[in-house]
Structure formats: C-alpha cells, structure tokens
Amino acid sequence: MSLKFTDTFLDVLRDSLVKGEEERIREIFYLLHPADAAEILNDLEDEEAVEAYKYLSDKVAPEALLLLDDDKREKILEGLSSKQIAEQLIDNLASDDAADMLADLPDAQQDEILSLVEDAEQAGDIVDLLNYDEDSAGGLMATELVKVQVSKSVRECVREIRKQAEEVKNIYTIYVVDDEDKLVGMLSLKNLLTIPLRTPIIEVFNPNIISVKANTPAEEVAMLMDKYDLVVIPVVDSINRLVGRITFDDMVDVLREENTEDAQKMGGLEALEESYMATPFWQMIRKRVGWLVVLFIGEMLTATAMSFFEDQITRAVILAIFVPLIISSGGNSGSQATSLIIRAMALGEITVRDWWKIARKEFQAGLVLGSVLGIIGYTRVAVWSNFVQDYGPHWQMIGITLGITLTFVVMWGSLCGSLLPLLLKRMGFDPAVSSAPLVATLVDVTGLVIYFSISIVLLKEMLIENAVPHLIP
C-alpha cells in the first residue's frame, strides 16, 4: 500500500462508512485516480468495498473496477443490476475493457446487459470481441480508433479526427484505409500538423505499416511491439480489413500475466487463474499437489539409484558425505541453464532449431563451470585432510574423484537444463514446466549414477582393500 493510504486513513474511511457520512466519504474519494481508488477498495473487506464503491464518481468508477482484484470486482458486480452495469460501466469503457468485464459474467447476464446498452454499434463491437480467443490479438484489441480514407485530403482528415476523437481514449496514429476499409497505411500526428491542409492523403501517408491478424497469439503480438518499439499496432481480419488496435498498456497486462504464469510453473505448480488471495484453498491444493507428487516420485528414484551402490557406500561411508554436494551442484547448474533458455525462448531470441548451437554452448559452459567447482572441491579435500583424518591416506584419490565428478555432473546438468525446454517445446508442451524442480530431480538421479560410477573406477583398489576409514564391519 502506498504511503498515502495508511492504516489510519483506512480506519477513518471505515468509520465514515459505518456512520453513513456521505459527504465525508465523497470528499475522501474526490479527484482520486482510478488506480488509487482501486488500491483503497482492495484493502477494504468485501462488504466495505461494495459500500465504498457506491461513492466513486462516474468518471472514476469504471476504470477503478477494472483494476480491482478478481474477487473484489466479482463482489461489486454482484451488487449491481444489469441496467447499472450497462449505463454506469459499459457506456463509459472502451470496447476491449467492456468485453473483459463481461467475459467473467454468466452468458444470460451478458445478453441482458448488452440488450440495455444504448449504442447498438458499441454492443455489436463487444459481442465480436467476446467471440475472439482471449489470448489472441482479437481478444485484446479495442475497436475505437481513428481512420481516414486514402482518397481524402488532410483537411478532411482533420475533420474526421475531430469527429472520431470523442470516442477514442488516446490517439497515437491515424490509419489510412481504402474504400473497402482495408488497411493501406498510416499517418502520424506529427506529419498531419506540418503539411498543408489541401494535400491529398495519398501523397503523404506511409504505406509501410506493421499489423497483426485478429487470430495472432498475444505473445507474438507482444514480441512484435517490443521488436519494433511500437506503442500501438493495428489489427486486421483475414482479408486485411481494419478491425481494431492494440495499445502498449494492453500488452503490459498480457506480459505481466504471462510472466506470473511462467514464474508459477517454474516453481513447480500449475498456474493460478486468479490472484493468490482470491484462489480458494482446495483449488490451491489441487494446483500444487500434482507436481509435488511427480517430483516426489522422481526423488524416490534417487534412493533407488543409491541402493544400486549400497555395497560401495557400506564399504566406504566417506562417499556418502559428498552426495548432497554432488546433486546440489548438478541441480543448480541445470536450474541456471533452464532459466536462461526459457527466458530466451519467451523473448524470441532462440528457437528449437538452434538446439545444436545451444547444446554446444552449454557443453562448453558446463565444462568450464564444472572445472571451477571441481578445483574448489579438490582443494577443500586437500586442505581438510591436513586437519582431520576423515579421508585417510588416500585423500588425493578422493579429491580427484570429487573434482572429476563435479566437472561431469555440472556439465550434464547444464545440458539437461538447456535441452529439456527445447524438447518440451518441440513436443507441443509449455517449456516453463521444465522448471528448476523438474530439472533438479532429473539431474539428482543421473548425478548419483555419474558419481558412483566414477568412484568405482577411480577408487576400485581402495574399496577392495577397505582402506578408507569409517568402514562398517
């Protein structure tokens, strides 16, 4: 919560709500930015928020409602009639925002609200938007925009802007269309202000314009806008007719949701549909238990792997001391690699076709990183052997075994962590599920096999002679 909205501030508001001091409440909310109003309502209890919302001005209320947490917005909408939603909210919202709000309501209530919207064209636009996939350009776009026919003059363009500007919240670009409403180019506000009014649009518009189809995935739209540094991008249908536009603030919301979803998946759970506080307890359990069980079963394979080397561990307990060190080093290197690859894929920096380049780079990186840890591991054994007798007379071979194992395990972890997201992507799965826990579990099991296999080869004579201390009779 911001510094302005302290607990004392909220206590004063709550007291005014209890006493029904309307003037004082309206004074508190007077000239508030919608984001500030939403922050206050989110900090109130549900019943208090429903009551306080009634005192927001018609200018602030619609925008504030969009910014509320899902559970708060749902409670407030439950207290409004279909007529109130149509007149107080839908009529004061851009088409894309109105569609987003209606999408959470039952179909029957959606139909009732739309039938009460006075502007039939706006109602039709909202219906069209509701039919698009919410994760596509069509589901994100707003139909309000400024367009002018290519056959017009600059003077006529200015008149058109004045007429259409009343319905458009922010004007970034004037879109140029032909007689069939097909997008042919754009005209910037800067150019419009610097050219003579009698100039034909066809002589000054820019035909080089980047657009997206209505069915283009939202993530692809975000990458295009980021690549070309766009604040707005037009949306066209299958025959290139202009149907809407997407602004950068819409993409900020998409990117925030995508980043949240990826972060949750990388933490080893299914993505939440709602905010943490709004997610019901048992739904939270269902989202988390699946991956926990999968990872637990995976870790059980670690015990199985160790059982195959029980004889070596029994005869040389010292080998078990380094097991946590080995598996954690491999898991950490794998987690680093998978985080780098998933993020690079999300930004469009790499594709599945780059797998060989990635494998080669991570092999080299893993070899260097593993060697660094291997040297540190060997040094630790060498230094420690001067103060204690845990490693016995064969401390050098134990140190060498540890150093070589760390090199191979870290190299293997880097390869697994980098290639597993690409494999899942190739199979049609979300690469985010190849998160740090999954990679760590995989590397734990294989790391143990690498460790004990190297130990058997390098410490074979020592194991036979039972030369290592702490032997179990």
DASUL-V376634 format. One record per residue. N is the residue number from 1. RES is the residue in one small letter. PSI is psi in radians with two decimals (* if undefined). OMEGA is omega in degrees with one decimal (999 if undefined). BURIAL is + if it has 24 or more other C-alpha atoms within 12 Angstrom, else -. Layout:
<<N | RES | PSI | OMEGA | BURIAL> <N | RES | PSI | OMEGA | BURIAL>>
This chain:
<<1 | m | 2.47 | -178.2 | -> <2 | s | 2.86 | -177.2 | -> <3 | l | -0.51 | -177.0 | -> <4 | k | -0.62 | -175.1 | -> <5 | f | 1.29 | -179.3 | +> <6 | t | 3.03 | 177.1 | -> <7 | d | -0.62 | 178.4 | -> <8 | t | -0.73 | 177.7 | -> <9 | f | -0.82 | -179.3 | -> <10 | l | -0.61 | 177.8 | +> <11 | d | -0.71 | 177.7 | -> <12 | v | -0.75 | 179.3 | -> <13 | l | -0.77 | 179.5 | +> <14 | r | -0.73 | 179.6 | +> <15 | d | -0.70 | 179.4 | -> <16 | s | -0.63 | 178.3 | -> <17 | l | -0.71 | 179.3 | +> <18 | v | -0.73 | -177.4 | -> <19 | k | -0.15 | 179.8 | -> <20 | g | 0.59 | -178.9 | -> <21 | e | 1.48 | -172.4 | -> <22 | e | -0.81 | -177.5 | -> <23 | e | -0.71 | -178.6 | -> <24 | r | -0.69 | -179.9 | -> <25 | i | -0.78 | 179.7 | +> <26 | r | -0.58 | 177.7 | -> <27 | e | -0.65 | 178.8 | -> <28 | i | -0.71 | -176.7 | +> <29 | f | -0.06 | -174.5 | +> <30 | y | 2.25 | 177.4 | -> <31 | l | 0.30 | 176.4 | -> <32 | l | 2.47 | 171.8 | +> <33 | h | 2.52 | 179.7 | -> <34 | p | -0.64 | 179.8 | +> <35 | a | -0.66 | 178.0 | +> <36 | d | -0.72 | 178.5 | +> <37 | a | -0.73 | 178.8 | +> <38 | a | -0.68 | 179.6 | +> <39 | e | -0.73 | 178.4 | +> <40 | i | -0.84 | -178.4 | +> <41 | l | -0.65 | 178.8 | +> <42 | n | -0.51 | -179.2 | +> <43 | d | -0.23 | 178.7 | +> <44 | l | 2.79 | 172.3 | +> <45 | e | 2.83 | -174.2 | -> <46 | d | -0.85 | -178.0 | +> <47 | e | -0.67 | 178.6 | +> <48 | e | -0.71 | -179.5 | +> <49 | a | -0.74 | 178.9 | +> <50 | v | -0.74 | -179.4 | +> <51 | e | -0.75 | -177.7 | +> <52 | a | -0.56 | -177.7 | +> <53 | y | -0.51 | -178.4 | +> <54 | k | -0.37 | -175.5 | +> <55 | y | -0.01 | 176.8 | +> <56 | l | 2.54 | 178.9 | +> <57 | s | 2.79 | 179.6 | +> <58 | d | -0.44 | -179.4 | +> <59 | k | -0.60 | -175.6 | -> <60 | v | -0.65 | -171.0 | +> <61 | a | -0.86 | -177.3 | +> <62 | p | -0.81 | -179.1 | +> <63 | e | -0.69 | 179.9 | +> <64 | a | -0.67 | -179.6 | +> <65 | l | -0.64 | 179.1 | +> <66 | l | -0.52 | -175.4 | +> <67 | l | -0.07 | -178.9 | +> <68 | l | 2.74 | 170.4 | +> <69 | d | 2.67 | -174.3 | +> <70 | d | -0.75 | -176.6 | +> <71 | d | -0.66 | 178.5 | +> <72 | k | -0.77 | 179.9 | +> <73 | r | -0.71 | 180.0 | +> <74 | e | -0.73 | -179.9 | +> <75 | k | -0.73 | -179.0 | +> <76 | i | -0.73 | 179.0 | +> <77 | l | -0.58 | 178.6 | +> <78 | e | -0.49 | -178.6 | -> <79 | g | 0.01 | 180.0 | -> <80 | l | 2.51 | 176.3 | -> <81 | s | 2.87 | 178.4 | -> <82 | s | -0.64 | 179.5 | +> <83 | k | -0.72 | 178.6 | -> <84 | q | -0.72 | 179.3 | +> <85 | i | -0.73 | -178.6 | +> <86 | a | -0.80 | -173.4 | +> <87 | e | -0.71 | -174.4 | -> <88 | q | -0.47 | -174.5 | +> <89 | l | -1.07 | -173.8 | +> <90 | i | -0.74 | -178.2 | +> <91 | d | -0.32 | -176.9 | +> <92 | n | 0.19 | -178.6 | +> <93 | l | 2.64 | 171.9 | +> <94 | a | 2.73 | -174.3 | +> <95 | s | -0.69 | -178.6 | +> <96 | d | -0.68 | 178.0 | +> <97 | d | -0.70 | 178.3 | +> <98 | a | -0.73 | 178.7 | +> <99 | a | -0.71 | 178.3 | +> <100 | d | -0.70 | -179.3 | +> <101 | m | -0.75 | -178.5 | +> <102 | l | -0.47 | -176.4 | +> <103 | a | -0.44 | -178.5 | +> <104 | d | -0.08 | -177.6 | +> <105 | l | 2.75 | 176.9 | +> <106 | p | 2.64 | -177.2 | -> <107 | d | -0.71 | -178.3 | -> <108 | a | -0.70 | 179.3 | -> <109 | q | -0.61 | 175.9 | -> <110 | q | -0.84 | -179.1 | +> <111 | d | -0.71 | -179.3 | -> <112 | e | -0.75 | -179.7 | -> <113 | i | -0.78 | -178.8 | +> <114 | l | -0.56 | 178.7 | +> <115 | s | -0.34 | -178.8 | +> <116 | l | -0.12 | 178.4 | +> <117 | v | 2.21 | -175.0 | +> <118 | e | -0.67 | -178.4 | -> <119 | d | 1.82 | -177.2 | -> <120 | a | -0.61 | 179.6 | -> <121 | e | -0.72 | 177.6 | -> <122 | q | -0.75 | 179.0 | +> <123 | a | -0.71 | 178.2 | +> <124 | g | -0.70 | 177.7 | -> <125 | d | -0.71 | -179.8 | +> <126 | i | -0.72 | 177.5 | +> <127 | v | -0.76 | 178.8 | +> <128 | d | -0.74 | -179.0 | +> <129 | l | -0.63 | 180.0 | +> <130 | l | -0.38 | -179.2 | +> <131 | n | -0.24 | 178.4 | -> <132 | y | 2.69 | 172.3 | +> <133 | d | 2.30 | -176.1 | -> <134 | e | -0.36 | 179.8 | +> <135 | d | 0.39 | 178.9 | +> <136 | s | 2.96 | 178.6 | +> <137 | a | -0.68 | 178.8 | +> <138 | g | -0.62 | 179.4 | +> <139 | g | -0.30 | -178.3 | +> <140 | l | -0.45 | -169.8 | +> <141 | m | 2.76 | 170.1 | +> <142 | a | 2.49 | -177.8 | +> <143 | t | -0.26 | 178.5 | +> <144 | e | 2.14 | 178.2 | +> <145 | l | 2.98 | 178.2 | +> <146 | v | 2.17 | 179.3 | +> <147 | k | 2.72 | -179.8 | +> <148 | v | 2.57 | -179.8 | +> <149 | q | 2.53 | -176.0 | +> <150 | v | -0.36 | -178.3 | +> <151 | s | -0.11 | -177.2 | -> <152 | k | 3.03 | 176.2 | +> <153 | s | 3.01 | 178.7 | +> <154 | v | -0.67 | 178.6 | +> <155 | r | -0.81 | 179.3 | -> <156 | e | -0.54 | 177.6 | -> <157 | c | -0.76 | 178.9 | +> <158 | v | -0.73 | 177.7 | +> <159 | r | -0.70 | -179.1 | -> <160 | e | -0.66 | 178.2 | -> <161 | i | -0.80 | -179.7 | +> <162 | r | -0.63 | -178.5 | -> <163 | k | -0.72 | -175.6 | -> <164 | q | -0.36 | -174.3 | -> <165 | a | -0.42 | 179.8 | -> <166 | e | -0.53 | -177.2 | -> <167 | e | -0.24 | -176.1 | -> <168 | v | 2.18 | -175.5 | +> <169 | k | -0.92 | 179.7 | -> <170 | n | 2.32 | 179.5 | -> <171 | i | 2.03 | 178.3 | +> <172 | y | -0.63 | -173.0 | +> <173 | t | 2.58 | 171.7 | +> <174 | i | 2.16 | -178.8 | +> <175 | y | 2.43 | -178.6 | +> <176 | v | 2.21 | -177.7 | +> <177 | v | 2.83 | 176.3 | +> <178 | d | -2.97 | -176.7 | -> <179 | d | -0.38 | 179.3 | -> <180 | e | 0.23 | 178.5 | -> <181 | d | 0.36 | 177.1 | -> <182 | k | 2.41 | -177.5 | +> <183 | l | 2.21 | 179.9 | +> <184 | v | -0.26 | -179.8 | +> <185 | g | -2.82 | -177.3 | +> <186 | m | 2.86 | 177.8 | +> <187 | l | 2.16 | -178.5 | +> <188 | s | 2.70 | 177.6 | +> <189 | l | -0.60 | 179.4 | -> <190 | k | -0.82 | 179.1 | -> <191 | n | -0.66 | -177.6 | -> <192 | l | -0.57 | -178.4 | +> <193 | l | -0.22 | -173.3 | -> <194 | t | -0.01 | -179.1 | -> <195 | i | 2.63 | -179.2 | -> <196 | p | 2.55 | -176.2 | -> <197 | l | -0.47 | -177.1 | -> <198 | r | -0.10 | -176.6 | -> <199 | t | 2.28 | 176.2 | -> <200 | p | 2.48 | 179.9 | -> <201 | i | -0.62 | -176.1 | +> <202 | i | -0.38 | -178.6 | +> <203 | e | -0.28 | -171.5 | -> <204 | v | -0.19 | -176.5 | +> <205 | f | 2.73 | -179.6 | +> <206 | n | 1.97 | -177.9 | -> <207 | p | -0.22 | -179.8 | -> <208 | n | 1.67 | -176.4 | -> <209 | i | 2.44 | 179.5 | +> <210 | i | 2.23 | 179.7 | +> <211 | s | 2.96 | 177.6 | +> <212 | v | 2.67 | 175.4 | +> <213 | k | 2.75 | -177.9 | +> <214 | a | -0.44 | -179.2 | +> <215 | n | 0.16 | 178.5 | +> <216 | t | 2.29 | 179.1 | +> <217 | p | 2.55 | -176.3 | +> <218 | a | -0.69 | -179.1 | +> <219 | e | -0.66 | 178.9 | +> <220 | e | -0.67 | 177.0 | +> <221 | v | -0.76 | -179.5 | +> <222 | a | -0.72 | -179.9 | +> <223 | m | -0.66 | 178.0 | +> <224 | l | -0.78 | -179.2 | +> <225 | m | -0.61 | 177.8 | +> <226 | d | -0.73 | -178.0 | -> <227 | k | -0.76 | -176.1 | -> <228 | y | 0.14 | 175.9 | -> <229 | d | 0.92 | -177.4 | -> <230 | l | 2.48 | 173.9 | +> <231 | v | -0.27 | 178.1 | +> <232 | v | 2.57 | 179.4 | +> <233 | i | 2.33 | -179.6 | +> <234 | p | 2.66 | 178.6 | +> <235 | v | 2.30 | -179.2 | +> <236 | v | 2.82 | 177.7 | +> <237 | d | -2.92 | -174.2 | -> <238 | s | -0.39 | 179.6 | -> <239 | i | 0.38 | 173.5 | -> <240 | n | 0.36 | 173.7 | -> <241 | r | 2.41 | -179.0 | +> <242 | l | 2.15 | -177.6 | +> <243 | v | -0.25 | -179.2 | +> <244 | g | -3.00 | 178.1 | +> <245 | r | 2.69 | 177.6 | +> <246 | i | 2.25 | 180.0 | +> <247 | t | 2.85 | -174.2 | +> <248 | f | -0.54 | -179.4 | +> <249 | d | -0.53 | 174.6 | -> <250 | d | -0.68 | -178.4 | +> <251 | m | -0.52 | 176.2 | +> <252 | v | -0.74 | 178.2 | -> <253 | d | -0.73 | 179.9 | -> <254 | v | -0.81 | -178.5 | +> <255 | l | -0.65 | 177.9 | +> <256 | r | -0.75 | 178.8 | -> <257 | e | -0.74 | -180.0 | -> <258 | e | -0.74 | 179.5 | +> <259 | n | -0.67 | 177.6 | -> <260 | t | -0.77 | 179.5 | -> <261 | e | -0.79 | 180.0 | +> <262 | d | -0.71 | 179.9 | +> <263 | a | -0.69 | 179.3 | +> <264 | q | -0.72 | 178.9 | +> <265 | k | -0.68 | 179.5 | +> <266 | m | -0.31 | 175.9 | +> <267 | g | -0.03 | 176.9 | +> <268 | g | 0.69 | 175.0 | +> <269 | l | 2.85 | 177.3 | +> <270 | e | 2.59 | -178.5 | +> <271 | a | 2.46 | 178.6 | +> <272 | l | 2.44 | 177.6 | +> <273 | e | -0.47 | -177.6 | -> <274 | e | 3.12 | 177.1 | +> <275 | s | 2.86 | -177.4 | -> <276 | y | -0.85 | -177.0 | -> <277 | m | -0.49 | -177.9 | -> <278 | a | -0.23 | -178.7 | -> <279 | t | 2.14 | 178.9 | -> <280 | p | 2.66 | -174.3 | -> <281 | f | -0.90 | -175.0 | -> <282 | w | -0.48 | 173.9 | -> <283 | q | -0.67 | 175.8 | -> <284 | m | -0.73 | 178.8 | -> <285 | i | -0.79 | -179.4 | -> <286 | r | -0.66 | -179.1 | -> <287 | k | -0.50 | -173.4 | +> <288 | r | -0.54 | -170.9 | -> <289 | v | -0.60 | -176.3 | -> <290 | g | -0.94 | -178.7 | -> <291 | w | -0.58 | 177.4 | +> <292 | l | -0.72 | 178.8 | -> <293 | v | -0.78 | 179.6 | -> <294 | v | -0.81 | -179.4 | -> <295 | l | -0.60 | 178.1 | +> <296 | f | -0.76 | 177.5 | -> <297 | i | -0.68 | 177.4 | -> <298 | g | -0.72 | 179.4 | +> <299 | e | -0.45 | 176.1 | +> <300 | m | -0.48 | 177.4 | -> <301 | l | -0.41 | 176.4 | -> <302 | t | -0.76 | 177.5 | +> <303 | a | -0.66 | 178.5 | -> <304 | t | -0.74 | 179.5 | -> <305 | a | -0.71 | 179.7 | +> <306 | m | -0.54 | -179.3 | +> <307 | s | -0.49 | 178.2 | -> <308 | f | -0.39 | -178.8 | -> <309 | f | 0.45 | -177.8 | +> <310 | e | -0.65 | -178.0 | -> <311 | d | -0.77 | -179.9 | -> <312 | q | -0.69 | 179.7 | +> <313 | i | -0.66 | -179.7 | +> <314 | t | -0.69 | -177.4 | -> <315 | r | -0.30 | 178.7 | +> <316 | a | 1.49 | -176.7 | +> <317 | v | -0.42 | -178.3 | +> <318 | i | -0.49 | 179.7 | +> <319 | l | -0.59 | -177.3 | +> <320 | a | -0.43 | -177.6 | +> <321 | i | -0.59 | -174.0 | -> <322 | f | -0.02 | -178.1 | +> <323 | v | -0.87 | 178.7 | +> <324 | p | -0.66 | 180.0 | -> <325 | l | -0.75 | -178.0 | +> <326 | i | -0.91 | -173.6 | +> <327 | i | -0.58 | 179.0 | +> <328 | s | -0.65 | 178.7 | +> <329 | s | -0.76 | 177.9 | +> <330 | g | -0.74 | 179.2 | +> <331 | g | -0.70 | 180.0 | +> <332 | n | -0.74 | 179.1 | +> <333 | s | -0.68 | 177.5 | +> <334 | g | -0.69 | 179.0 | +> <335 | s | -0.72 | 177.0 | +> <336 | q | -0.85 | -176.8 | +> <337 | a | -0.80 | -176.9 | +> <338 | t | -0.59 | 177.7 | +> <339 | s | -0.74 | 179.3 | +> <340 | l | -0.77 | -176.2 | +> <341 | i | -0.76 | -179.2 | +> <342 | i | -0.72 | -179.9 | +> <343 | r | -0.71 | 178.9 | +> <344 | a | -0.65 | 177.2 | -> <345 | m | -0.71 | -179.7 | +> <346 | a | -0.58 | -179.7 | +> <347 | l | -0.03 | 179.7 | -> <348 | g | 0.29 | -179.0 | -> <349 | e | -0.50 | -179.5 | -> <350 | i | 2.79 | 174.9 | -> <351 | t | 3.07 | 179.8 | +> <352 | v | -0.54 | -178.7 | +> <353 | r | -0.30 | -178.7 | -> <354 | d | 0.24 | -170.8 | -> <355 | w | -0.67 | -177.1 | +> <356 | w | -0.73 | 178.2 | -> <357 | k | -0.71 | -179.7 | -> <358 | i | -0.78 | -179.5 | +> <359 | a | -0.74 | -180.0 | +> <360 | r | -0.74 | -179.1 | -> <361 | k | -0.75 | -179.0 | -> <362 | e | -0.54 | 175.1 | +> <363 | f | -0.81 | 179.9 | +> <364 | q | -0.75 | 179.7 | -> <365 | a | -0.76 | 179.4 | +> <366 | g | -0.66 | 179.7 | +> <367 | l | -0.77 | -179.8 | +> <368 | v | -0.83 | -179.2 | -> <369 | l | -0.73 | 178.6 | +> <370 | g | -0.66 | 178.7 | +> <371 | s | -0.69 | 178.1 | +> <372 | v | -0.83 | 179.5 | -> <373 | l | -0.62 | 179.3 | +> <374 | g | -0.74 | 178.3 | +> <375 | i | -0.74 | 178.8 | -> <376 | i | -0.73 | 179.3 | -> <377 | g | -0.79 | 178.9 | +> <378 | y | -0.74 | -180.0 | +> <379 | t | -0.68 | 179.2 | -> <380 | r | -0.80 | 179.8 | -> <381 | v | -0.74 | -178.4 | +> <382 | a | -0.80 | -179.0 | +> <383 | v | -0.77 | -176.2 | -> <384 | w | -0.57 | -178.1 | -> <385 | s | -0.28 | 177.7 | -> <386 | n | -0.23 | -176.8 | -> <387 | f | -0.48 | 179.3 | -> <388 | v | 2.90 | -177.8 | -> <389 | q | 0.36 | -176.5 | -> <390 | d | -0.60 | -174.0 | +> <391 | y | -0.15 | 177.1 | +> <392 | g | -2.91 | -177.1 | +> <393 | p | -0.23 | -177.3 | -> <394 | h | 0.55 | -177.1 | +> <395 | w | -0.53 | -179.2 | +> <396 | q | -0.79 | 179.5 | +> <397 | m | -0.63 | 177.4 | +> <398 | i | -0.74 | 178.5 | +> <399 | g | -0.73 | 178.6 | +> <400 | i | -0.74 | 177.9 | +> <401 | t | -0.79 | 179.2 | +> <402 | l | -0.78 | -178.5 | +> <403 | g | -0.79 | 179.9 | +> <404 | i | -0.73 | -180.0 | +> <405 | t | -0.81 | 179.5 | +> <406 | l | -0.69 | 179.0 | +> <407 | t | -0.85 | -177.6 | +> <408 | f | -0.69 | -177.8 | +> <409 | v | -0.74 | 178.4 | +> <410 | v | -0.70 | 177.5 | +> <411 | m | -0.75 | 178.8 | +> <412 | w | -0.71 | 178.4 | +> <413 | g | -0.71 | 178.9 | +> <414 | s | -0.72 | 178.3 | +> <415 | l | -0.81 | 179.8 | +> <416 | c | -0.81 | -177.9 | +> <417 | g | -0.49 | -178.7 | +> <418 | s | -0.59 | -174.6 | +> <419 | l | -0.46 | -179.0 | +> <420 | l | -0.76 | 175.9 | +> <421 | p | -0.66 | 179.8 | +> <422 | l | -0.68 | 178.7 | +> <423 | l | -0.78 | 179.6 | +> <424 | l | -0.68 | 177.3 | -> <425 | k | -0.74 | 179.6 | +> <426 | r | -0.55 | -179.8 | -> <427 | m | -0.04 | 177.6 | -> <428 | g | 0.17 | 179.3 | -> <429 | f | 2.87 | 176.9 | -> <430 | d | 2.10 | -178.5 | +> <431 | p | -0.32 | -179.5 | +> <432 | a | -0.39 | -179.4 | +> <433 | v | -0.25 | 174.5 | +> <434 | s | 0.93 | -172.1 | +> <435 | s | 3.10 | -178.9 | +> <436 | a | -0.78 | 179.8 | +> <437 | p | -0.71 | -178.1 | +> <438 | l | -0.78 | 178.8 | +> <439 | v | -0.75 | -179.9 | +> <440 | a | -0.71 | 179.3 | +> <441 | t | -0.78 | 179.2 | +> <442 | l | -0.79 | -177.8 | +> <443 | v | -0.52 | 176.9 | +> <444 | d | -0.86 | -176.5 | +> <445 | v | -0.90 | -177.5 | +> <446 | t | -0.53 | 178.4 | +> <447 | g | -0.67 | 177.7 | +> <448 | l | -0.71 | 179.0 | +> <449 | v | -0.76 | 178.6 | +> <450 | i | -0.78 | -177.1 | +> <451 | y | -0.93 | -175.7 | +> <452 | f | -0.50 | 176.4 | +> <453 | s | -0.76 | 177.5 | +> <454 | i | -0.68 | 179.4 | +> <455 | s | -0.72 | -179.4 | +> <456 | i | -0.69 | -178.3 | +> <457 | v | -0.85 | -174.2 | -> <458 | l | -0.49 | -176.7 | +> <459 | l | 0.34 | -176.1 | +> <460 | k | -0.87 | -177.4 | -> <461 | e | -0.69 | -178.9 | -> <462 | m | -0.65 | 179.6 | +> <463 | l | -0.68 | 179.8 | +> <464 | i | -0.71 | -177.3 | -> <465 | e | -0.08 | -175.8 | -> <466 | n | 0.79 | -174.9 | +> <467 | a | -0.22 | -177.3 | +> <468 | v | 2.42 | -179.6 | +> <469 | p | 3.07 | 178.8 | +> <470 | h | 0.53 | 179.0 | -> <471 | l | 2.52 | 176.2 | -> <472 | i | 2.17 | -176.3 | -> <473 | p | * | 999 | ->>
